[in-house]
Every structure is written in C-alpha cells, then in structure tokens.
Amino acid sequence: MRGLQGMVCLIAGGGSGIGAATARRVAAEGGLVAIGDLNLEKAEGTADEIVKSGGVALALDYDQSEEKSVVALVSRTVEHFGRLDGLHGNAADLSPATLGEDRNLLKMDPEVWMKTLATNLVGNAILVRECLPHLLENGGGPVVLTSSSVSASGEPTRPAYASSKAGLNALVRHIASKWGKQGIRANAVSPGLVLSQAAQEMSEDWFLDKSLAQIRSHRLGVPEDVAATVAFLLSDDAAWVNGQVWGVDGGHVLRD
C-alpha cells in the first residue's frame, strides 16, 4: 500500500485483537508503530513480535479513560519518533465490570454508561484532539477509529456500548468536515463479531453458530480482516476516502 513506508502511526489500544493485528500489518508495510495499551505486557508482546520480524515498534502504557494519560501517550510517541503521521484509535472498555453490566435501559446503571463513554467516546475525542496538531503540522494525515456494527444494527442489550460507537461515527464525520480541507482524512471501521483470542475464549459454540447465521459470509471475521481495512484507510491509496464508516462485518449490516 502506498504511503505506509516510513509512516509513524500511533495504534491506541494495540496490545491485542484488532489493534495488535493493525500494528503488525502497518509494520509489515514499512510503518513505524507506537502501540499504546492499558496492559503494558500485551503492548510489549505485540511490539516484540514486530521487532523480531524486522519492524519498528514502541510499546507504551496508558489509560484511555484518563485525559492526562492520553495526552502523555501522544507526547511520548512524538518525543520518541520525532513526528506523528497517522492514528488508529481502537481502545474500548470491554471489561466484564463495564460491558458485562451494560443492560437495557430499565436495568441501566448510570456509572456503567459513564465508564463506557469515558473510554470509548470521550477518550477517543481527546486522543484525536492531541494528535490533530501534529498531523496538521505535516500537512494532514489519516485518522481511523474503530466503531462497531452494533451502532447501526440495534441490540436488545449493550445500549451504552452501541451509543458510544454511534458517537464515534459522528466524530469522524465532524473531523472530516472541519479539517478535511487541511488534509485530514477521518474514517471509521465498523466490525461485526471478530474472533480475537478473547472472543473465542468467552464465546460458546451456540453463540458463534447464531452469529454466523446472521451474516452473509461463509465465516466469521478475524482481527486481520479489520486490520487490512484499517491499513488501507491509513494509506495513500485511500486518499479520497473521508468521513466514512465502513462495515467490515461479513455482510451483517447492509448499507447504501
């Protein structure tokens, strides 16, 4: 893909799953990646894997629900590499204490909503806020956020999670509308069920069978499916894609 060679890209939430797969893909294309994650050990594991394969990667710990931590993540990335060329915002609160307690409105816990929005939506907004000046200094650059198919499909549970992801869809459109003329490209990927290691460990066979029956493809997704799309949107090959939310879900949600 054009434009990834030598690109300094921050992968926020890159220790595992889609973020780790994106970090590996961007590095394989010649990019230099900073991998931020709440779990430093996982970020280091992904970075070590990239380095052993001949790539360049830096592992950093941060908490996306804390503004100071997000600010420090971007500052440490720029301090280490000297610049910032692209961003993939992938972090979300998927913990059992938050996502596992995200129920329908009649059973809602406002604290669960606050935690969800703090990480998934507000945290990403702060992340973009901190990255934008560096991208604008370079004459522009790509921003790709990880949304979810549940932002459009509708579910009887997880309303806070779905709302936070729908907020990301609106956020990328705002960014593209406000700074697109200055070279900023902001898009989102909207995955369906992705068989990350964590998802495979938590999902029972009946749930996987049901999920497969709801899509139009012959298999469920893997992190590398989404990573390939993110890498494309980060690359110069996607130079005329802006303000879009792309479904990467095996045909779960059909869009015009």
Secondary structure, DSSP 8 states (H G I E B T S, - for coil): -TT-TT-EEEEET-SSHHHHHHHHHHHHTT-EEEEEESSHHHHHHHHHHHHHTT-EEEEEE--TTSHHHHHHHHHHHHHHHS---EEEE------TTTGGG---GGG--HHHHHHHHIIIIIHHHHHHHHHHHHHHHTT-EEEEEE--THHHH--SS-HHHHHHHHHHHHHHHHHHHHHGGGTEEEEEEEE--B--HHHHHH--HHHHHHHHHTSSSSS-B-HHHHHHHHHHHHSGGGTT--S-EEEESSSSS---
